């Protein structure tokens, strides 16, 4: 047996599960519990910006010590020539992957956060050399063949990407609710897929070919999700120059399609030649051309895109080729595309305003952002946490608690737990500012839905009987024609049937005077469809 004790073996397998699980799901805590047993320190079930880090840090400190101990003992047995099965070697590999990541995580944090300062090129070179030596020490024993090949530059770049992705998701996507945790977990999968082993083997340099589509109502943080993914792409490490080939900080390019005319959208995306349209005074490169191979172009409000431009973008997604406006030269787009929309694209396709072939090039990876209502449902603590987060940005750390208390009390007294927050997180931000300035917030008064909209809502909810459906539909058409005969003709019903259904839909009374076939009495103008 490769492992010195059954306890070492079980711990190695548990660490392997921990190393490859999604860090933003509650399962992460369960994996830690399996590794540490009685040493596990209870903590919150999902990592997020407002969580208490005390328990996490205590567990990670114990974990790192246990991993070092088991890895050292197991490596010594391999050096001694102890035979090992393929599953045992794979478990040891996974153990070493976790160990190498933990050893280098502080250095990667310096690269990302520049705290206390950003490492110099010489320090980066020294860190890589030490990393490569560790890879050789743990995985380069003579006579031992491991299941996978490990190239130190690829591993170094992958570990830097993992730490960068964690920081981006952790800092951009706030909230302690399960919907928020699942959103962070979905962003993590968009970066690494659900299988981190496969990602490390073959997918790390292929994810740019996969388009991500982010859907959800306005104000739910779709661009924040896009930024977290875009800033977390794999960046190769050059072992000869001892440097990463690109800077992740400038690799994200956002374009709001709803704010531009079709011509300007084409120019922004693809660029143009001088004279291609009025105002095109010089040649200009678009985002598709400017975006580096490891960069990302974010297309917000993709549902607003003109069908003619959908065709051109479809070509980019299919062939990676495009042309500037007014030019015949073909250029190549090498980056990644992330798109977002608050529209129902299924409905848009059914109505013919959004191309099906374009949609099926966009939908290889879909993330849905939850509404604020979904995040805070049944959780006053979550609402307080989000308000505090906003208050810290608006009023600073010193005043945040006081401002958050005022806002939370006002919301609780005047809006209550049942308020729907139709503007989502963006509305909550403005609520905080309103209460800060005027000590009150008044949501816009929602207009009553049109009769047809109410009918559709009730149909989708299954709230009406077949008889009620006929009554309300007859009344809806009659409200447009103001004539029973014309309504009957449109619906293919008898005139008397229409009149009885309309009357029933309006409370059972006579709905109007039929003295004129082309109209009705003044009472008919009061018709409403419930």
ChimeraX attribute file (.defattr): number of C-alpha atoms within 10 A of each C-alpha:
attribute: neighborCount
match mode: 1-to-1
recipient: residues
	/A:1	12
	/A:2	21
	/A:3	25
	/A:4	13
	/A:5	13
	/A:6	11
	/A:7	10
	/A:8	19
	/A:9	19
	/A:10	15
	/A:11	22
	/A:12	27
	/A:13	20
	/A:14	20
	/A:15	28
	/A:16	22
	/A:17	20
	/A:18	23
	/A:19	22
	/A:20	16
	/A:21	16
	/A:22	21
	/A:23	19
	/A:24	24
	/A:25	19
	/A:26	17
	/A:27	16
	/A:28	19
	/A:29	22
	/A:30	14
	/A:31	19
	/A:32	22
	/A:33	18
	/A:34	17
	/A:35	24
	/A:36	19
	/A:37	11
	/A:38	8
	/A:39	13
	/A:40	20
	/A:41	18
	/A:42	13
	/A:43	17
	/A:44	15
	/A:45	18
	/A:46	23
	/A:47	23
	/A:48	22
	/A:49	17
	/A:50	16
	/A:51	17
	/A:52	12
	/A:53	13
	/A:54	12
	/A:55	14
	/A:56	20
	/A:57	13
	/A:58	15
	/A:59	20
	/A:60	16
	/A:61	11
	/A:62	15
	/A:63	20
	/A:64	14
	/A:65	11
	/A:66	19
	/A:67	20
	/A:68	17
	/A:69	12
	/A:70	21
	/A:71	20
	/A:72	13
	/A:73	15
	/A:74	23
	/A:75	20
	/A:76	15
	/A:77	16
	/A:78	19
	/A:79	13
	/A:80	9
	/A:81	14
	/A:82	13
	/A:83	13
	/A:84	16
	/A:85	10
	/A:86	12
	/A:87	11
	/A:88	17
	/A:89	21
	/A:90	18
	/A:91	22
	/A:92	26
	/A:93	21
	/A:94	22
	/A:95	25
	/A:96	26
	/A:97	20
	/A:98	20
	/A:99	23
	/A:100	20
	/A:101	20
	/A:102	18
	/A:103	14
	/A:104	18
	/A:105	17
	/A:106	13
	/A:107	18
	/A:108	23
	/A:109	17
	/A:110	14
	/A:111	18
	/A:112	19
	/A:113	12
	/A:114	12
	/A:115	12
	/A:116	8
	/A:117	10
	/A:118	16
	/A:119	17
	/A:120	10
	/A:121	12
	/A:122	11
	/A:123	13
	/A:124	18
	/A:125	17
	/A:126	13
	/A:127	18
	/A:128	21
	/A:129	15
	/A:130	13
	/A:131	20
	/A:132	18
	/A:133	14
	/A:134	17
	/A:135	19
	/A:136	14
	/A:137	11
	/A:138	21
	/A:139	19
	/A:140	14
	/A:141	14
	/A:142	9
	/A:143	9
	/A:144	14
	/A:145	12
	/A:146	15
	/A:147	11
	/A:148	11
	/A:149	9
	/A:150	16
	/A:151	11
	/A:152	19
	/A:153	18
	/A:154	20
	/A:155	21
	/A:156	24
	/A:157	18
	/A:158	22
	/A:159	21
	/A:160	25
	/A:161	23
	/A:162	20
	/A:163	19
	/A:164	24
	/A:165	23
	/A:166	17
	/A:167	17
	/A:168	23
	/A:169	25
	/A:170	19
	/A:171	14
	/A:172	18
	/A:173	20
	/A:174	21
	/A:175	26
	/A:176	24
	/A:177	19
	/A:178	16
	/A:179	17
	/A:180	23
	/A:181	24
	/A:182	18
	/A:183	23
	/A:184	30
	/A:185	19
	/A:186	23
	/A:187	27
	/A:188	23
	/A:189	17
	/A:190	18
	/A:191	24
	/A:192	26
	/A:193	18
	/A:194	16
	/A:195	13
	/A:196	17
	/A:197	15
	/A:198	12
	/A:199	17
	/A:200	16
	/A:201	14
	/A:202	10
	/A:203	16
	/A:204	22
	/A:205	16
	/A:206	11
	/A:207	20
	/A:208	22
	/A:209	15
	/A:210	17
	/A:211	19
	/A:212	26
	/A:213	25
	/A:214	26
	/A:215	23
	/A:216	18
	/A:217	19
	/A:218	19
	/A:219	20
	/A:220	21
	/A:221	22
	/A:222	25
	/A:223	19
	/A:224	15
	/A:225	24
	/A:226	28
	/A:227	22
	/A:228	25
	/A:229	23
	/A:230	27
	/A:231	23
	/A:232	27
	/A:233	25
	/A:234	28
	/A:235	22
	/A:236	21
	/A:237	21
	/A:238	13
	/A:239	16
	/A:240	8
	/A:241	10
	/A:242	18
	/A:243	15
	/A:244	17
	/A:245	12
	/A:246	16
	/A:247	11
	/A:248	19
	/A:249	11
	/A:250	12
	/A:251	21
	/A:252	21
	/A:253	17
	/A:254	16
	/A:255	18
	/A:256	14
	/A:257	22
	/A:258	15
	/A:259	12
	/A:260	13
	/A:261	12
	/A:262	17
	/A:263	12
	/A:264	15
	/A:265	20
	/A:266	21
	/A:267	21
	/A:268	20
	/A:269	25
	/A:270	23
	/A:271	25
	/A:272	24
	/A:273	19
	/A:274	16
	/A:275	13
	/A:276	17
	/A:277	14
	/A:278	7
	/A:279	8
	/A:280	14
	/A:281	12
	/A:282	10
	/A:283	16
	/A:284	17
	/A:285	16
	/A:286	19
	/A:287	22
	/A:288	28
	/A:289	21
	/A:290	18
	/A:291	20
	/A:292	18
	/A:293	16
	/A:294	24
	/A:295	28
	/A:296	27
	/A:297	24
	/A:298	25
	/A:299	23
	/A:300	24
	/A:301	21
	/A:302	25
	/A:303	22
	/A:304	18
	/A:305	20
	/A:306	15
	/A:307	16
	/A:308	10
	/A:309	15
	/A:310	19
	/A:311	14
	/A:312	17
	/A:313	21
	/A:314	19
	/A:315	15
	/A:316	19
	/A:317	20
	/A:318	12
	/A:319	11
	/A:320	17
	/A:321	17
	/A:322	22
	/A:323	22
	/A:324	24
	/A:325	22
	/A:326	14
	/A:327	13
	/A:328	10
	/A:329	8
	/A:330	10
	/A:331	15
	/A:332	14
	/A:333	20
	/A:334	20
	/A:335	22
	/A:336	25
	/A:337	24
	/A:338	26
	/A:339	24
	/A:340	25
	/A:341	20
	/A:342	20
	/A:343	16
	/A:344	12
	/A:345	18
	/A:346	12
	/A:347	11
	/A:348	14
	/A:349	15
	/A:350	11
	/A:351	10
	/A:352	11
	/A:353	15
	/A:354	21
	/A:355	18
	/A:356	15
	/A:357	12
	/A:358	19
	/A:359	17
	/A:360	10
	/A:361	18
	/A:362	22
	/A:363	15
	/A:364	12
	/A:365	16
	/A:366	17
	/A:367	20
	/A:368	20
	/A:369	23
	/A:370	20
	/A:371	22
	/A:372	25
	/A:373	18
	/A:374	17
	/A:375	21
	/A:376	22
	/A:377	14
	/A:378	12
	/A:379	13
	/A:380	12
	/A:381	12
	/A:382	17
	/A:383	23
	/A:384	16
	/A:385	20
	/A:386	22
	/A:387	24
	/A:388	23
	/A:389	21
	/A:390	20
	/A:391	24
	/A:392	16
	/A:393	11
	/A:394	16
	/A:395	17
	/A:396	13
	/A:397	13
	/A:398	9
	/A:399	12
	/A:400	19
	/A:401	17
	/A:402	14
	/A:403	24
	/A:404	24
	/A:405	15
	/A:406	18
	/A:407	26
	/A:408	20
	/A:409	14
	/A:410	18
	/A:411	20
	/A:412	14
	/A:413	10
	/A:414	12
	/A:415	15
	/A:416	12
	/A:417	16
	/A:418	10
	/A:419	11
	/A:420	14
	/A:421	16
	/A:422	18
	/A:423	18
	/A:424	20
	/A:425	21
	/A:426	15
	/A:427	17
	/A:428	22
	/A:429	19
	/A:430	15
	/A:431	21
	/A:432	26
	/A:433	20
	/A:434	15
	/A:435	19
	/A:436	19
	/A:437	10
	/A:438	8
	/A:439	14
	/A:440	16
	/A:441	20
	/A:442	10
	/A:443	12
	/A:444	7
	/A:445	6
	/A:446	7
	/A:447	6
	/A:448	8
	/A:449	10
	/A:450	11
	/A:451	17
	/A:452	15
	/A:453	11
	/A:454	14
	/A:455	20
	/A:456	11
	/A:457	13
	/A:458	13
	/A:459	14
	/A:460	10
	/A:461	9
	/A:462	9
	/A:463	11
	/A:464	14
	/A:465	10
	/A:466	9
	/A:467	11
	/A:468	14
	/A:469	17
	/A:470	16
	/A:471	23
	/A:472	25
	/A:473	21
	/A:474	26
	/A:475	30
	/A:476	21
	/A:477	21
	/A:478	24
	/A:479	20
	/A:480	11
	/A:481	15
	/A:482	21
	/A:483	21
	/A:484	26
	/A:485	19
	/A:486	17
	/A:487	23
	/A:488	19
	/A:489	12
	/A:490	13
	/A:491	14
	/A:492	10
	/A:493	13
	/A:494	13
	/A:495	16
	/A:496	12
	/A:497	14
	/A:498	25
	/A:499	23
	/A:500	18
	/A:501	20
	/A:502	30
	/A:503	20
	/A:504	17
	/A:505	25
	/A:506	19
	/A:507	10
	/A:508	11
	/A:509	11
	/A:510	14
	/A:511	22
	/A:512	20
	/A:513	13
	/A:514	14
	/A:515	9
	/A:516	9
	/A:517	12
	/A:518	12
	/A:519	16
	/A:520	17
	/A:521	14
	/A:522	10
	/A:523	11
	/A:524	18
	/A:525	13
	/A:526	11
	/A:527	20
	/A:528	16
	/A:529	20
	/A:530	15
